Amino acid sequence: MSSRVFRQTSLFMAVAFCAVASLCFQQVGYSEDALPEQSILVSKGLCDNPEAMMRTKFLAEIADAEKEWIANYEAVETKEDVEAYQQARRDAFRKALGPMWERTPLNAKITGQGVKEKYRYENIIFESIPGVYVTGTLFLPLEERFKGPYPAMLVVCGHTLNGKAWEEYQGAGILAAVNGMAGFVVDPIDQGERFQYIDDQGKVVTATVPAHNLVQAGSILVGRNTATFEVWDMMRAIDYLQSRPEIIGDKIGVCGTSGGGTQTSYIMSLDDRVALAAPSCYICTFFNDLTNNLGPQDGEQNIFGQLAFGMDHADYLFLRAPIPTLMCCATKDFFNCDDGWRSYRYAARIFSRLQYSNRLSIMEKDDVHGYSEDARVATMRWALLWFTGRNDEIVEHDQPLLDDQEILSMKDGKSVMTLPGAKTSRDLNIELAQSLKPERQKKWDGITAEAASTLVRDRAIVRAETPAAKVVAEEGNDVVFETDSNIYLTTRVNFKSDEKFDEMTIRISDVGRTSEPTNAAFAAENCGKIAAVELRGYGETQANGRDYYNHSQFGPDGSDNCLAYLLGKTYVGLRVDDLLAVANYYREKTGAKIKLEAEGYAGTVALIAAIASPESFESVKLIGELPTWESQLEKPYGPIPLTNTIHGVLNDFDVDDLIGYLTKTGKMVK
C-alpha cells in the first residue's frame, strides 16, 4: 500500500508542478541571446564553466562558514557558554522567520470522532490565526486501558499529498495512543485538507513542495519564510493540546520525518514547551552533501542568513539541550546519513558538557527516506521512557488505520479554504505588505541622500565601500572585469581601452550583453560610448539549475539563490557591488560622466545603485517594464524571480519608492 500511494503522490506532484508552470505569464525576462562561440572567460582561463561561477563562489563561502562555525562551536566550553550560544542563535532564528501573530482564540471544533479496538480518535479544526484553519486528528488511549491525563506527541507531517492520512503519519499517532500517550497529527499548509492553490472550479492546482516554494517566494519580500507559517501552526497545535484536560501540559513532545523532521527541528529549537523531540530523516549538515551535491531543498528548509549567524543542522539538536532528543536516520536516505552522524556527534558533545549525555540518542535504519516502522517504534519508546519512566518493548501491531473518510476534519472532502473567511499564507503576506506601505512611504518623504543611501545599502546588503573593478582580460570588443575574488564580468564596449572621453553610458540587462535592445543601442548612429556590463549571474554566467525551483516562476537560478539566501546575501546587492565597481573603474580612468540604462529586472540593480552611490551616475533610465514587488506578491503564481528578491524589502522600499525618489532628485530619465 505504502509504495503504491507514494507513486500516486509523486505523479500528482509532477502534474501539479507542470500545471502551475502553464499558468505563469512569461519566462521572467530570461532568454538565450546569441553569445560568442568561445567564451572569453573560458579562452582566457578565468573560468572553466561560466554557468557554475556563482555556485562555485557560494560553495567556497559555505566552506569558509563551516570553518567559522567549527571555531565558534569549539569555543563553547562551560554551561554559561552553551546558554549564550543557544540564546544568540535562537534570537537570530526568530528574527529570520519574521513577524508572527498574536495568540487569538483557537475556536477549536471536534468535527468527528470514533473508537477502534485499542484507541479512540477525534478530528479537529482550529484557527491558528483568524481565518487560518488547521486540520488534525487527535489519537487518544482508551480509558479502560490507560487512565488519563496523558503525555502527548505532536506528529508533524512530511511532504505527502494526503497529509495526516498518510499511513506512516497516522500510524505514529495511533502507536502513541495504543501505548498510553496522545498523538496529535496535524496537516501542514498545502497538504491534506489545507490546499491553498485552488482554481475557480475548486480543483487543486499545486501542492506540497511546489506550493511551499510559491509561499516562500512571496514571504521573502515581507521578511518571512514558509517555515514561519508552519512553525506558528505547530505552536498553536501545542496551545490546543494544552487546552485539553486529558493532556499533561508540560509533557508534550514533537516528532516527524522529512519535511516533518524539518518542522520538528524548528519547533524543538524555538518553543520552550516542547519537552522531548525526535526528528527523523532530515538532520544532516549544510556543510557537505546537502549544498554540494543534493542542492538546497524547498523554501522552508532555507532560513535567511542562517549560515551567516552560525546555525547548522547540529544546532537544532542542541539549541534547547538538554531536552531528551532522539535523532532517526536511514542509511539510504538522500539526506546523507553520514552527515547526520556528524551533526549528532557535535550535539553529543554539548549534551556531555551539560552532563546530560543520556538525553541524546540516535537510531539508524538500513532503509530509504521515509518514516519506517522502526523509526516510529523507536520514537514512541523514547517518549514513553522520558514521559512515563516505562522502558517497555513496544511493537506496532496491526492496529486499523483510519480510512480516507474517517480521518477527514472537513466531512465534504473539500479544502479548508472553502470555509467562511478562510485566508491563505499569501493573503497574510499581502496584509503585511499593505500594512507596511504607509510607514515605508513616510521613510521616503523628504529623506536625505545620505539616509536613502544607507537604507538601500543595508536592506539590499551592499558593501559600504566599493573598490574599482580590475581589468583581467581583453579580446575584440569584450573586456573582462574582476569585481570580487573569482567573479568575472564580461563587458562589451565600442571604444578602445586607452580612449579619453567626457561622457559614457553603462548598460545592464537581465539577459546579458547581447540583448536585442543592447544590440540596437550599439548599432544606432551617434550612440556615444557604451559599456554593456554583464553582471554576475546574467548572460554567460547565468545558471540553468534544477527545476526543483520552477524556472518559469522563479528564474533558472533559484537553487543558486538559495545558497546566497543561506549565506545572508542577495543577488541584487551583489550585482549592485558589481555595477558600482565597474562605474568606479571608468570614473577613475576617464573622469567621464556616466549615464545608466537598465533592461528588465536589472532595473532593480540600477535603481538601488543610483541611490546607494549618487555620485556614480548622472542619470538612470529603465528599459521595459519593472514590476513592483507588491504587485508580484499579489499574483498567486508569480512570477517572482528569486534573484530579484530581497529579504524583507517591503519593510523599507518598493520599486515605485525608488523611482519616485530618483524622479525628485532629477536623475530619472524616461
LINJOKA-V625895 format. One record per backbone hydrogen bond with DSSP energy under -1.0 kcal/mol. CO is the residue of the C=O (numbers start at 1). NH is the residue of the N-H. If there is no record, write none. Layout:
co=CO nh=NH
co=CO nh=NH
This chain:
co=1 nh=5
co=2 nh=6
co=3 nh=7
co=4 nh=8
co=5 nh=9
co=6 nh=10
co=7 nh=11
co=8 nh=12
co=9 nh=13
co=10 nh=14
co=11 nh=15
co=12 nh=16
co=13 nh=17
co=14 nh=18
co=15 nh=19
co=16 nh=20
co=17 nh=21
co=18 nh=22
co=20 nh=23
co=21 nh=24
co=27 nh=30
co=39 nh=43
co=40 nh=44
co=41 nh=46
co=41 nh=47
co=42 nh=45
co=49 nh=52
co=50 nh=53
co=52 nh=56
co=53 nh=57
co=54 nh=58
co=55 nh=59
co=56 nh=60
co=57 nh=61
co=58 nh=62
co=59 nh=63
co=60 nh=64
co=61 nh=65
co=62 nh=66
co=63 nh=67
co=64 nh=68
co=65 nh=69
co=66 nh=70
co=67 nh=71
co=68 nh=72
co=69 nh=73
co=70 nh=74
co=73 nh=76
co=78 nh=82
co=79 nh=83
co=80 nh=84
co=81 nh=85
co=82 nh=86
co=83 nh=87
co=84 nh=88
co=85 nh=89
co=86 nh=90
co=87 nh=91
co=88 nh=92
co=89 nh=93
co=90 nh=94
co=91 nh=95
co=92 nh=96
co=93 nh=97
co=106 nh=127
co=109 nh=125
co=112 nh=123
co=114 nh=121
co=119 nh=116
co=120 nh=140
co=121 nh=114
co=122 nh=138
co=123 nh=111
co=124 nh=136
co=125 nh=109
co=126 nh=134
co=129 nh=132
co=131 nh=423
co=132 nh=128
co=134 nh=126
co=135 nh=187
co=136 nh=124
co=137 nh=185
co=138 nh=122
co=139 nh=183
co=140 nh=120
co=142 nh=145
co=142 nh=146
co=150 nh=248
co=151 nh=182
co=152 nh=253
co=153 nh=184
co=154 nh=255
co=155 nh=186
co=158 nh=160
co=160 nh=163
co=161 nh=192
co=162 nh=165
co=163 nh=166
co=166 nh=169
co=166 nh=170
co=167 nh=171
co=168 nh=172
co=169 nh=173
co=170 nh=174
co=171 nh=175
co=172 nh=176
co=173 nh=177
co=174 nh=178
co=176 nh=181
co=177 nh=180
co=182 nh=153
co=183 nh=139
co=184 nh=155
co=185 nh=137
co=188 nh=191
co=190 nh=208
co=191 nh=194
co=193 nh=416
co=194 nh=190
co=196 nh=198
co=197 nh=205
co=199 nh=202
co=203 nh=199
co=208 nh=212
co=209 nh=213
co=210 nh=214
co=211 nh=215
co=212 nh=216
co=213 nh=217
co=214 nh=218
co=215 nh=219
co=216 nh=220
co=219 nh=222
co=219 nh=224
co=220 nh=223
co=220 nh=648
co=221 nh=650
co=225 nh=228
co=226 nh=230
co=227 nh=231
co=228 nh=232
co=229 nh=233
co=230 nh=234
co=231 nh=235
co=232 nh=236
co=233 nh=237
co=234 nh=238
co=235 nh=239
co=236 nh=240
co=237 nh=241
co=238 nh=242
co=239 nh=243
co=241 nh=244
co=244 nh=247
co=246 nh=150
co=248 nh=251
co=251 nh=152
co=252 nh=275
co=253 nh=154
co=254 nh=278
co=255 nh=156
co=256 nh=280
co=257 nh=260
co=258 nh=262
co=259 nh=263
co=260 nh=264
co=261 nh=265
co=262 nh=266
co=263 nh=267
co=264 nh=268
co=266 nh=270
co=267 nh=271
co=271 nh=274
co=276 nh=254
co=277 nh=326
co=278 nh=256
co=279 nh=328
co=280 nh=258
co=288 nh=292
co=289 nh=293
co=289 nh=294
co=290 nh=295
co=298 nh=301
co=299 nh=302
co=303 nh=306
co=305 nh=309
co=306 nh=311
co=315 nh=319
co=320 nh=323
co=324 nh=277
co=325 nh=361
co=327 nh=363
co=328 nh=281
co=329 nh=365
co=330 nh=333
co=334 nh=336
co=336 nh=340
co=337 nh=341
co=338 nh=342
co=339 nh=343
co=340 nh=344
co=341 nh=345
co=342 nh=346
co=343 nh=347
co=344 nh=348
co=345 nh=349
co=346 nh=350
co=347 nh=351
co=348 nh=352
co=349 nh=353
co=350 nh=354
co=351 nh=356
co=352 nh=355
co=356 nh=359
co=357 nh=360
co=359 nh=325
co=361 nh=327
co=363 nh=329
co=365 nh=331
co=365 nh=367
co=367 nh=332
co=372 nh=376
co=373 nh=377
co=374 nh=378
co=375 nh=379
co=376 nh=380
co=377 nh=381
co=378 nh=382
co=379 nh=383
co=380 nh=384
co=381 nh=385
co=382 nh=386
co=383 nh=387
co=384 nh=388
co=384 nh=390
co=395 nh=397
co=397 nh=399
co=403 nh=407
co=405 nh=408
co=410 nh=413
co=415 nh=418
co=416 nh=419
co=419 nh=422
co=424 nh=428
co=425 nh=429
co=426 nh=430
co=427 nh=431
co=428 nh=432
co=429 nh=433
co=430 nh=434
co=431 nh=435
co=432 nh=436
co=433 nh=437
co=436 nh=440
co=437 nh=441
co=438 nh=442
co=439 nh=443
co=442 nh=445
co=444 nh=446
co=448 nh=452
co=449 nh=453
co=450 nh=454
co=451 nh=455
co=452 nh=456
co=453 nh=457
co=454 nh=458
co=455 nh=459
co=456 nh=460
co=457 nh=461
co=457 nh=462
co=470 nh=482
co=473 nh=480
co=475 nh=478
co=477 nh=493
co=478 nh=475
co=479 nh=491
co=480 nh=472
co=480 nh=473
co=481 nh=489
co=482 nh=470
co=484 nh=487
co=487 nh=483
co=489 nh=481
co=490 nh=534
co=491 nh=479
co=492 nh=532
co=496 nh=499
co=502 nh=593
co=504 nh=595
co=505 nh=531
co=506 nh=597
co=507 nh=533
co=508 nh=599
co=509 nh=512
co=515 nh=519
co=516 nh=520
co=517 nh=521
co=518 nh=522
co=519 nh=523
co=520 nh=524
co=529 nh=505
co=530 nh=494
co=531 nh=507
co=532 nh=492
co=533 nh=535
co=535 nh=538
co=538 nh=541
co=539 nh=542
co=546 nh=549
co=550 nh=553
co=550 nh=554
co=551 nh=555
co=553 nh=640
co=554 nh=642
co=556 nh=545
co=557 nh=561
co=558 nh=562
co=559 nh=563
co=560 nh=564
co=561 nh=565
co=562 nh=566
co=563 nh=567
co=564 nh=569
co=565 nh=305
co=565 nh=568
co=566 nh=307
co=570 nh=574
co=571 nh=575
co=572 nh=576
co=573 nh=577
co=574 nh=578
co=575 nh=579
co=576 nh=580
co=577 nh=581
co=578 nh=582
co=579 nh=583
co=580 nh=584
co=581 nh=469
co=581 nh=585
co=582 nh=586
co=583 nh=587
co=584 nh=588
co=585 nh=589
co=586 nh=590
co=587 nh=591
co=593 nh=504
co=594 nh=618
co=595 nh=506
co=596 nh=621
co=597 nh=508
co=598 nh=623
co=599 nh=602
co=600 nh=603
co=601 nh=604
co=602 nh=606
co=603 nh=607
co=604 nh=608
co=605 nh=609
co=606 nh=610
co=607 nh=611
co=608 nh=612
co=609 nh=613
co=613 nh=616
co=619 nh=596
co=620 nh=669
co=621 nh=598
co=623 nh=600
co=628 nh=632
co=629 nh=633
co=630 nh=634
co=635 nh=638
co=641 nh=644
co=642 nh=645
co=646 nh=649
co=648 nh=651
co=649 nh=652
co=649 nh=653
co=654 nh=658
co=655 nh=659
co=656 nh=660
co=657 nh=661
co=658 nh=662
co=659 nh=663
co=660 nh=664
co=661 nh=665
co=662 nh=667
co=662 nh=668
co=663 nh=666
co=667 nh=620
